Amino acid sequence: MARWFEEKGIGDKDELVIQLLDRERLLYRVSARREFIETVKRHQRGLERARTVGEARSYVASLRRWVKPEGGTVALSEYDRLATQSFAGYRGIVSRPAHGERESVPPHLRALLDEVYGGRCQMCDFTFLKQDKTPYYEIHHLFPMRGHHPKNLVVSCANCHRQFEHAATKLQMDEQTWLIAVTFNTIRHSVYQAVLRAQLRPPMKQVHEM
């Protein structure tokens, strides 16, 4: 162990990250905290720069293997992280697409929303499988001026999407500006926000004197 500490350049004040890889066989991964964080940030940069949804999904999978080897809420945690940060790429007006076209959403956000909601409408929970066996859904921008900020996006079925655009619509936001309810004409729908429902807790940290 002392040799490993020396090879990694770990000193008395450095922190370690210990992860459980296999509960049955009691396999763990030990890494220096700075190495752990650098690897996480590298995967996050790759996710945000992904050019396709498939590429974005591969970075989510890489993050999951590194951060949550036993599974977990990596996609949801990443969506929450992006929502709490301000990215220049999310600014600017989102133009309304022609009928039948999908609204342009960056691949990394579409990949995260796809995994978090599984294609189910956040208002009515409806979805259906397309011929390729993947769920059909649309993504609505609540306010065109806010661009692709995560809090400005909702996963929607085609019916609710059309109501957003054509019905008399009233939005209800919480104190963090997440959409929590919407009224189409006179019918109110609660909006399922996975980030608000989840218990996203930081990893447990213990201090041991060497």
ZIZI-V965770 format. One record per residue. N is the residue number from 1. RES is the residue in three letters. BURIAL is # if it has 16 or more other ideal C-beta (glycine too) atoms within 10 Angstrom, else .. D_LAST is the distance of its C-alpha to the last C-alpha in whole Angstrom. Layout:
N/RES/BURIAL/D_LAST
N/RES/BURIAL/D_LAST
This chain:
1/MET/./13
2/ALA/./12
3/ARG/./15
4/TRP/./15
5/PHE/./12
6/GLU/./14
7/GLU/./18
8/LYS/./16
9/GLY/./15
10/ILE/#/12
11/GLY/./10
12/ASP/./7
13/LYS/./9
14/ASP/./11
15/GLU/./11
16/LEU/./12
17/VAL/#/15
18/ILE/./16
19/GLN/#/20
20/LEU/./22
21/LEU/./25
22/ASP/./26
23/ARG/./26
24/GLU/./29
25/ARG/./27
26/LEU/./23
27/LEU/./23
28/TYR/./20
29/ARG/./19
30/VAL/./16
31/SER/#/16
32/ALA/#/15
33/ARG/./16
34/ARG/./19
35/GLU/./20
36/PHE/#/21
37/ILE/./22
38/GLU/./24
39/THR/./26
40/VAL/./27
41/LYS/./28
42/ARG/./30
43/HIS/#/32
44/GLN/#/33
45/ARG/./35
46/GLY/#/36
47/LEU/#/37
48/GLU/#/39
49/ARG/./41
50/ALA/#/42
51/ARG/./46
52/THR/./46
53/VAL/#/45
54/GLY/./45
55/GLU/./42
56/ALA/#/41
57/ARG/#/40
58/SER/#/38
59/TYR/#/36
60/VAL/#/35
61/ALA/./35
62/SER/#/32
63/LEU/#/30
64/ARG/#/31
65/ARG/./29
66/TRP/#/26
67/VAL/#/26
68/LYS/./27
69/PRO/./27
70/GLU/./29
71/GLY/./31
72/GLY/./31
73/THR/#/33
74/VAL/#/32
75/ALA/#/36
76/LEU/#/36
77/SER/#/32
78/GLU/#/34
79/TYR/#/37
80/ASP/#/36
81/ARG/./33
82/LEU/#/37
83/ALA/#/39
84/THR/./36
85/GLN/./36
86/SER/./40
87/PHE/./41
88/ALA/./44
89/GLY/./45
90/TYR/#/46
91/ARG/./48
92/GLY/./52
93/ILE/./55
94/VAL/#/55
95/SER/./58
96/ARG/./60
97/PRO/./61
98/ALA/./64
99/HIS/./65
100/GLY/./63
101/GLU/./60
102/ARG/./57
103/GLU/#/55
104/SER/./53
105/VAL/#/49
106/PRO/#/46
107/PRO/#/45
108/HIS/#/42
109/LEU/#/43
110/ARG/#/45
111/ALA/#/43
112/LEU/#/41
113/LEU/#/43
114/ASP/#/45
115/GLU/#/42
116/VAL/#/41
117/TYR/#/45
118/GLY/./46
119/GLY/#/49
120/ARG/#/50
121/CYS/#/52
122/GLN/#/50
123/MET/#/53
124/CYS/./55
125/ASP/./52
126/PHE/./55
127/THR/#/55
128/PHE/./56
129/LEU/./56
130/LYS/./57
131/GLN/./59
132/ASP/./56
133/LYS/./54
134/THR/./52
135/PRO/./52
136/TYR/./55
137/TYR/#/53
138/GLU/#/54
139/ILE/#/52
140/HIS/#/53
141/HIS/#/52
142/LEU/#/53
143/PHE/./54
144/PRO/./55
145/MET/./54
146/ARG/#/50
147/GLY/#/50
148/HIS/#/47
149/HIS/#/45
150/PRO/#/43
151/LYS/#/44
152/ASN/#/48
153/LEU/#/48
154/VAL/#/49
155/VAL/#/50
156/SER/#/53
157/CYS/#/56
158/ALA/./59
159/ASN/./61
160/CYS/#/58
161/HIS/#/58
162/ARG/./62
163/GLN/#/62
164/PHE/#/59
165/GLU/./62
166/HIS/./65
167/ALA/./65
168/ALA/./64
169/THR/./61
170/LYS/./59
171/LEU/./55
172/GLN/./52
173/MET/./49
174/ASP/./46
175/GLU/./44
176/GLN/./42
177/THR/./45
178/TRP/./45
179/LEU/#/48
180/ILE/#/48
181/ALA/./52
182/VAL/#/55
183/THR/./59
184/PHE/#/61
185/ASN/./65
186/THR/./65
187/ILE/./62
188/ARG/./58
189/HIS/#/56
190/SER/./52
191/VAL/#/50
192/TYR/#/47
193/GLN/#/44
194/ALA/#/41
195/VAL/#/38
196/LEU/./39
197/ARG/./39
198/ALA/./36
199/GLN/./33
200/LEU/./31
201/ARG/./27
202/PRO/./24
203/PRO/./21
204/MET/./19
205/LYS/./16
206/GLN/./13
207/VAL/./10
208/HIS/./6
209/GLU/./4
210/MET/./0
